[in-house]
Amino acid sequence: MSRVTDMTGGNAKRLILKFSLPLILGNLGQQLYAIVDASIVGRGVGVSALASVGATDWICWMIIWTVIGLTQGLGTYVSRYFGKRDYKGVNKVITMSTLLCASVGAVLTLLGIVFARPMLELLKTPEDIIDGACLYLVTMVSGTLIVAAYNMTGAVLRGLGDGRTPLVAMVIAAVTNIGLDLLFVLVFHWGIFGAAVASLVAQLISFAFCLVRMLKIDFIKLDREAWSLDIKLLKELFVFGIPLAIQYIIISLGGIILQSTVNLQGSYFIAGYTATNKLYGLLESTAISLGIACSTFVSQNYGARNFDRVREGVRSGAVLAVGMAVGILTSVLILGKYLLRLFLDLSEEGGPEAFAVAYKYLVIMALSLIVLYLIHVYRNALLSIGNSAWPLYSGIAEFFIRVSMAKLFTRLIGIDVLYYIEPAAWVGAFVVCLAPWLYYQKRFK
């Protein structure tokens, strides 16, 4: 049990920070190799190729986030049983969660492949990039089960307080992904198809490494008894996890509708928007890691019925969120222009126009990061006490804000509204998460 962490005793802020650091490094590694992916495509293949990848962003995110949301929610059950020292329950949660994730992943794969091109056509993807976008999307969707497998094992390890193993797995995968990117794109000239294949192979390696390490934990025994079907638990996990999956589907649908408006602005605007969205993953990765750390802390203490520490953990997470957001904002204001040049060649036709769009969008998002970071703290706190309804409502709020601003306010005010849609959606989601948490924490007393 040396790799697991018991959070039911000790300084809350120190435990959350210590646990979040390897997660932050791991997520940064994941985002960095996504950035390398886009950089190799944008600089090695061209602005149109980058636009092709960018045109699929929200559809890919809908599938990936659905899987991540589901596995993250199921990971809170692992933490809760671990907090109660119910190791038999931990094993049963792992096996039933695996069955649930495999089923959802298979359905998403089938739907994604069948509806890839119709969705791109519905989004009014420009003719000059739609073929490349369809190829990239189908390739990525075909690896949904790989993504689900990695995120499930990672969620289990994090639920047990092991943030180090996912970090090491991500480092290995990042090095592999960069090497395969260079080989497939620049040597074999496979273009964006090669970039997609490289990403999936990297995820597969991450899964294999995490699985081996997970099975070495002494109380993890996935034997025949653990795999025996538990309908009651499976139903409980389904009822809790599916709203989380639906939450991300709704958020992504709002983004897809937003993408249809972005696509009307032409390839140069899409390329600039895509460049900043790639960096957005880097900006949010720290917030995601902090949210997972808070979730593990709250889940373990909620399972142990230690409600004072539950409240203390969320307060500590909020303080850390503000500090981290300010630090990231400062870094973006100093380094933002240099980071964007990783994706965009200013000497290429359309490069300066795409860069202007990207930088303006990046600065506006960076100034709103505090709200985004606090969302992850309070949303995960609600999940950890067994409430998946309010996070779903926050996703619905994001959906309506994105759709109304993209389709209504852009006509009334102008295209500049596109730069402010994400910050506005974050504010709506934050309010919906904060209010119920304030109510629940009073009940803990």
N, C-alpha and C positions, 0 to 999 in steps of 0.2 A: 504493500500500500504506500510505498515511498513517493509515488508520483501523484497521489491524490492529496487534496487539501481540505481539511476540516475548518469551516468558517463559522462554527457555532461558538467560538471563543477567540478573544484577542481584539486588537484595535481594528475597528471597521474600516477606516479610511486607508490604513496601511495595507490591510488584507486585500481590499478592492484594487488599490493601485498596484500592488505586487502581482496580483493575479492578472490584471488587465495588460501589464507591460508586454509579456510574451504574446498575448493576443493581438496587441497593437502592432508589434513587429511582424507577426504572421500575416495580418490583414494588409499591412503596408507592403509586405513582400508580394502578396497576391495582386494588389493593385498595381504595384510597380511592374510586374510582368505583363499585366493587362496594358499598361502604358507602353511598354516595350513593343507589345503586339501591335498597338495602334501606330506607334512611331515607325516601326519597320514597314507597315502597310502604307502610311502616309508619305514617308520619305523615300521608301524603296519602290513603291508601285505608283503612287500619285494621289492628288487631291480627290479625284473621282473614286478611287478605291476606298479612301478613308470615308468619303460620303456614303459609299455602299454599305460599309460596316456600320456607320452611324445611323443609317436609315432603319436598321434592325434593332437598335439599342433597346427600345422600350418593349418590343416583343420578346427579345432574349431575356430582359430583366423580369418580365412577367413570369416566365417559366422558372428562371433561376431563383427569384425571390419567393415564389410560391413554395419551392422545395426548401429554401433556407428558413422561411417562416414556420413551415411545418416541423422541420427537424429541431429548430430552436425551441419551439413550444414543447415538443416531446422531451427535449433535454432538461426542461424544468422538472419533469416527473422523475427523471433519474436523480436530480439533485435532492428532490423531496424525499425519496426513498432512502437515499444515502444519508440524509440528515437524520432520519429515523433509525438508521443502522439496520435497515431491512434489506440485506444483500440478496436474498431470494427474490424480493420484489424488484430490485435493480435489474437482475437478469431477465425477469419476465417482461419488464418494461422495454428492455433493449430488443428482445425478440419480437414482441408484438408491434413495436414501433417500426422495426425493419419491414415487417409484412405490410404495414400501412404505407410506408414510404415507397416500397417497391410497386404497390398497386397504383398510387397516385402518379409516380414517375412514369409508369408504362402508359397510362392514359394521356399524360401531358405530351409524351413522345409521339404517340399516334396522332393526336390532334394537331400538334405543331407541324408535323411533316405534311399532313393532308391540307392544312389551311395556310401554309407559308406564303405562297404566291398570292392567293386571294386577299390575305391580310395586307400585303405590301401594295397591292393594287387599290385596296380600299383606302389606304393611307395616301394615295396619290403620289407614290414614289416616282420621281422623274424617270423617264424612259432610258436615259443614258446610264443609270446606275441600278435599275431594277433587277437585271439578270445577275449581277454580282451580289446584290443584297439577298436574293433568293438562295443562291448557292451557299452563302455564308450562314444564313438562317437555318436551312435544312441540315447543314453539317453540325451546327451547334446543338440544335434540337435533338439530333440523333444520339447525342451523348448525355441526355438528361438523367438516365439511370446512373451514369458514372458520377455526375454532380450530386445526385441524391445519396449515393453510397458514401462519398467523401464527407458530405455535410452531416450525415447521420453519425458516422464514427467520430467526427470532430465534436458534435454536440454532446455525445456520450462522455467523451474525455473531459470536455469543459464542464459538464454537469458534475463530474467527480472532482473538479478542482485541478485538473491537469491541463494547464495552458501551454506547457513546454513542448509536448509532443506535436500538436498541430503546428507550432512554430517551426520545428525542425522539418516536418513534412513539407511545409510551404517553401522553405529555403531550397530543399531538394527539387521540388516541383518548379520553382522559379528558374533555377539554373537550367533544368531540363527544357523548360518552355522557351527560354531565350535561345538556347542552342538549336532547338528544333525550328524555331522561327527563322533563324538565319539560314539554316539548311534548306527548309522547305520553300521559303519565299525568295531568298536571294541566290541560292545555288540551283535548286530544282525548278524555280520559277513557277511554283504552284499558286502564287498570288494569295488572295484572301482565303481560299480553301486551305492552303497550307497553314495559315495563321490559326484557323479554327481547329484543324487537326492537332496542331502543337499544343493548344490550350487543353484539349480533351485528354491527350496523353499525359500531360502534367497533372491533371486532376486524378487520373487513374493511379499514378504513382503515389500521390498524396493519400488516397484511400488505402492502398496496400500497406503503406508504412503505418498509418494510424490503426488499421485493423490488427496488425501484428503486435503493436504495443498495447492495444486495448486487451487483447487476449492473454497478455502476460500479467495483468493485474490479478492478484491471488483470488479475489472473491468473484471474478468474472468467470462463470462456468456455463457456457451456452450449450448445455447437454440436451438430451431428449426431453427431459422434464421441462426445461426452460422453453423449448419450442412447442410444447403441447398447447393447443389452441385455448386461449382464455377469452371467451366471447365478451364477458363483462368488462374486462380491462381494455380489450380492443375497442369496444363501443365507447368507453370513457375517453380513451385517447383520441378517437375519431371526433367525438363531440367537442373536445378541447382543441384539437389541432386543426380541424377543417376551417373554423372561423379565421384562424391565423392565415391559412392558405388563401381563403377568400379575400381577406384584408389586402394581401399583396396583389391578388388578381385585380381587385378594384382600383388600387393605387396605380397599377400598371396600365389598366384600361384608360384611366385619365391621362397618363403619359402618352399612350398610343394616340389618343385623340389630339393631344397637344402636338405630337410628332406630325400629324397630318397637316396642321397649320404651318409648322416649321418647313415641311417639304415644299410648300407653295412658294417659299422664298428663294428657291434655286439651290444649285449644288454648292456654291461658295458659302452661303449662309449655313447650309447643313454641315459642311465641313468644319466651320468655326464653332458651331453649336456642339458638334461631336467632340472636338478637341477639348472643350471645357468640360463636357460630360465625362470624359475619360479622367480628367483631374478631379471631378466631383467624387468619383469613387475613392480616390486617394484622400480627399478631405473628410469623407464620411467614415472611412475605415477606423479611425480612432474612436469615433462616436459609437460605432457598432461594437467595438471591443469593450469599451466602458460599459455599454448596456448589457453585454453578456456577463461581464464580471459582476455587475449589480444583480443580475438575474440569479447567478449562482449563489451569491451571498444571501439574497432574500429567500430563495427557494430552500436552501439548507436550514436557515433559521425559522422559516415558516413551518417546515416539516418538523423541526424540534419544538415548535410552539413557543418560540422565544420572540415575542412581538416587539419588545423594546428594541432589540437588535435589528429587527426588520425596518422599523422607522429610522433608526440610526444609520443603517446602510443606505437608504434612499437619500437622506440628507447629505451624507458624505459623497454619494455619487453625484448629486447636483452641484456641490462645490467643485469637485474634480472636473465636471463637465464644463463649467464656466471657465476655469483656468486653462483647460486644454483648448477650448475654442478660441480664446484670446491668443494663445501661443500659435495656433495654426493660422489665424488671421494675419498675424504679424509676418509669418513666413511667406504667406501668399502675396502680400503687398510688396515684399522685397524680391521674391523669386518668380512671381507669376509669369512675367514676360518671357523669361528664359525657359520655363517649363513648357509654355505653349509652343515654343520654337522646336520642341522635340517632335511635334506632329506636323507642323506647317512649314513649308519651304517658301520664304517670302519672295524668292526670285522666280517662282513658278507663276503662271497666269492664274489669277484669282487668289494667290497667297496673301497679299496685303489686305484684301477685303475680308477674307476668312479670319485673319488674325485680329482685325478690328472688332469683329463680332465676338470672337472668343474672349478677348481681354475684358471687354465691357461686361460680358456675362459672368466671367470669373470673379471680378471685383464685387459685383452686386451680391453674388452668392456667398462670398467669403465674409462679407459684412453681416450676414444673417446666420452665421454658423452657431452662435450661442443657442438659438431657438432649436436648431436641428439636434444639437448635442443633448439638450434637456429632454427632447422627445424620446430619445433612446433610453434615458434613465427612467422616466415615468411610465413609458409603455412597457418596458421590461418588468418594472415593479408590479404592474397590474397582472401581467402574465404569471409572475412568480407566485402570486397569492391565489391563482386559479381562475382569474377573470380574463377570458379571451374576447368578451363582447365589446368592451370599451375600446381596445385596440382596433377592432373591426370598425367601430363607429368613427374612429380617428381616420381610418383609411377612406371611409365614405366621405368624410369632410374634405380630405385631400382631393378626392375625385371631383367633387362638385366645384371646388375652387379652380382646379386646373381646367376643367371643361368650360366653365363660364368665362374665365379670363381668356382662354384660347379662342373660343368661338364668338363671344359677345364683345368683350372689352377691346379686343384687337380691332374690331370694326368701328367701335365708338371712339377710341383714343388713338389707335395706331399700332404699328408693329413693335414699337418699343415695349409694349406690355409683355412681350415674350420673355424679356430679361427678368421680369419680376414675378413670374408665375410660381417658380419653385419656392422662394421665400414666403410668398403669401400662403401657399399650401402648407408649409411648415408651421406657420403661426396658427392656422386652423386646427391642425393635428395636435399641436401642443396644448391648446386650450381644452380640447376634448379629452386629453389624457390627464391633465393636471386636476381638473375639477373632481372627477371620481376618486382619484388618489387621495385628495384632501379629505373626502368623506370617509373612505375606508380606514385611513390611518387613525381617525378619531374613534372608530369602532374598536380598534385594537386595544384601546385603554380600558 
